[in-house]
C-alpha cells in the first residue's frame, strides 16, 4: 500500500506536468501559426502596395499610349497623315493597312497593363478599322487616285454613327476612370 501511495505521489504530478506541457505546446504552436500567417499576410499586402506604386504609372501610361494608338488609326487621321500627291488608291490603301499593323505591333506590349476586355476592344477596333479600309479599297476602280481613296474612306466613315476607334476610346476612358 505504501508503495502504491508513493507511486501515485510520483505519477500524478508527472501526469499533470505532462498534460500542462502538452496543452502549452499545442497553444504555443497555434499562437506561432497565427503569428506566421499574420506576418505572411502583412508582407503580401506590403508587396501588393509596393507593386501598385510601381505599376500604377505604367498602367496610366498604357492607357495614354493606347488612346493615342486609337487616334492614330482613325481613318480620317490616317488619310491626312499618309496621303501624298501622286499616290494611287492601291498605294494609299496598302500604306494605311501597313501603318495600322505597325502601330498595333508597336503597342502590343501595353496589353499587360489593361484588362482583358479593354485589350479585346482595342483589337476589335483595329480589325474593324482595317475592314473599313479594305471595304473602301474594294469599292474603287483600279485607276482611282489616292485622293479618291481618301475621300471615299472619309465619306464611308462619316456615315457610321460611332467609329470602332471612338467606341474603344470611350471604353478605355471609362475603365481608366473606374480604376484610377
C-alpha positions in Angstrom: 0.0 0.0 0.0 2.8 2.3 0.9 4.5 1.6 -2.4 1.3 2.3 -4.3 0.9 5.6 -2.5 4.4 6.6 -3.3 3.9 5.6 -6.9 0.7 7.8 -7.1 2.6 10.7 -5.5 5.2 10.4 -8.2 2.9 9.6 -11.2 0.1 12.1 -10.6 2.4 15.2 -10.6 4.2 13.8 -13.7 0.9 13.3 -15.5 -0.1 16.8 -14.5 3.2 18.2 -15.8 2.8 16.2 -19.0 -0.7 17.4 -19.6 0.2 21.1 -18.9 3.2 20.8 -21.2 1.1 19.2 -23.9 -1.5 21.9 -23.8 1.0 24.7 -23.6 2.9 23.3 -26.6 -0.4 23.0 -28.5 -1.4 26.6 -27.7 2.2 27.7 -28.4 2.1 26.1 -31.8 -1.3 27.7 -32.6 0.0 31.1 -31.5 3.1 30.6 -33.7 0.9 29.5 -36.7 -1.3 32.6 -36.2 1.7 34.9 -35.9 3.3 33.5 -39.1 0.0 33.6 -41.0 -0.4 37.3 -40.0 3.2 38.0 -40.9 2.7 36.4 -44.4 -0.5 38.3 -44.9 1.2 41.6 -43.9 4.1 41.0 -46.2 1.8 40.2 -49.1 -0.1 43.4 -48.5 3.2 45.4 -48.4 4.3 43.7 -51.7 1.0 44.5 -53.3 1.2 48.1 -52.2 4.7 48.4 -53.5 3.8 46.7 -56.7 0.8 49.1 -57.1 3.2 52.1 -56.6 5.4 50.7 -59.4 2.7 49.5 -61.8 0.2 52.4 -61.5 2.3 54.8 -63.5 2.9 52.1 -66.1 -0.8 51.4 -66.3 -1.6 55.1 -66.7 1.0 55.3 -69.5 -0.5 52.3 -71.2 -4.0 53.9 -71.3 -2.4 57.0 -72.7 -0.5 55.2 -75.4 -3.4 53.1 -76.4 -5.7 56.1 -76.7 -3.0 57.7 -78.9 -2.9 54.5 -80.9 -6.6 54.5 -81.5 -6.5 58.2 -82.5 -3.6 57.5 -84.9 -5.5 54.6 -86.6 -8.8 56.5 -87.0 -9.4 56.6 -90.8 -9.5 60.4 -91.2 -6.2 60.8 -89.3 -4.6 58.0 -91.4 -5.7 59.7 -94.7 -4.4 63.1 -93.6 -1.1 61.7 -92.3 -0.3 59.3 -95.1 -1.7 60.7 -98.3 0.9 62.2 -100.6 0.3 63.7 -104.0 0.7 61.2 -106.8 -0.3 58.2 -104.8 -2.7 55.7 -106.3 -5.7 54.4 -104.4 -3.9 51.0 -104.2 -0.7 52.6 -102.8 -2.6 54.6 -100.1 -4.7 51.5 -99.2 -1.6 49.4 -98.7 0.2 52.2 -96.8 -2.8 52.6 -94.4 -3.0 48.9 -93.7 0.8 48.7 -93.1 0.6 51.7 -90.7 -2.3 50.1 -88.8 -0.3 46.9 -88.4 2.9 48.8 -87.4 1.1 50.9 -84.8 -0.6 47.9 -83.3 2.6 45.9 -83.1 4.4 48.9 -81.5 1.8 49.0 -78.8 1.1 45.2 -78.2 3.2 45.1 -75.0 0.7 47.5 -73.4 -1.9 44.8 -73.1 -0.1 43.6 -69.9 -1.4 46.7 -68.1 -5.0 46.5 -69.3 -8.0 44.4 -68.5 -8.7 41.6 -71.0 -11.9 43.3 -72.1 -10.0 46.6 -72.8 -7.4 44.7 -74.9 -10.1 42.9 -76.8 -12.0 46.1 -77.7 -8.7 47.6 -78.9 -8.1 44.5 -81.1 -11.6 44.8 -82.4 -11.2 48.5 -83.2 -8.1 47.7 -85.1 -9.7 44.9 -87.1 -12.8 46.8 -87.8 -10.8 49.8 -89.0 -8.8 47.6 -91.3 -12.1 46.2 -92.6 -13.4 49.7 -93.4 -10.1 50.4 -95.2 -10.5 47.2 -97.2 -14.1 47.9 -98.0 -13.2 51.3 -99.3 -10.4 49.8 -101.4 -12.6 47.2 -102.9 -15.2 49.8 -104.0 -12.8 51.8 -106.0 -11.7 51.3 -109.6 -8.2 50.3 -110.4 -7.5 53.8 -111.9 -8.6 55.6 -108.7 -6.1 58.1 -107.1 -5.1 58.2 -103.5 -7.2 61.3 -103.2 -10.2 59.4 -104.4 -9.5 56.7 -101.9 -9.1 59.2 -99.0 -12.4 60.9 -99.9 -14.2 57.6 -100.2 -12.9 56.4 -96.9 -13.8 59.6 -95.1 -17.3 59.5 -96.7 -17.9 55.9 -95.6 -16.7 56.6 -92.1 -18.8 59.7 -91.8 -21.9 57.5 -92.3 -21.0 55.4 -89.3 -22.6 56.7 -86.1 -19.6 55.7 -83.9 -16.3 54.5 -85.4 -14.7 51.5 -83.8 -11.8 53.6 -82.6 -14.3 56.0 -80.9 -16.1 53.2 -79.1 -12.7 51.8 -77.9 -11.6 55.2 -76.7 -14.8 55.7 -74.7 -14.3 52.2 -73.2 -10.7 53.0 -72.2 -11.7 56.3 -70.7 -14.5 54.7 -68.6 -12.2 51.9 -67.5 -9.5 54.4 -66.6 -12.0 56.5 -64.6 -13.2 53.3 -62.7 -9.7 52.1 -61.9 -8.0 55.4 -61.1 
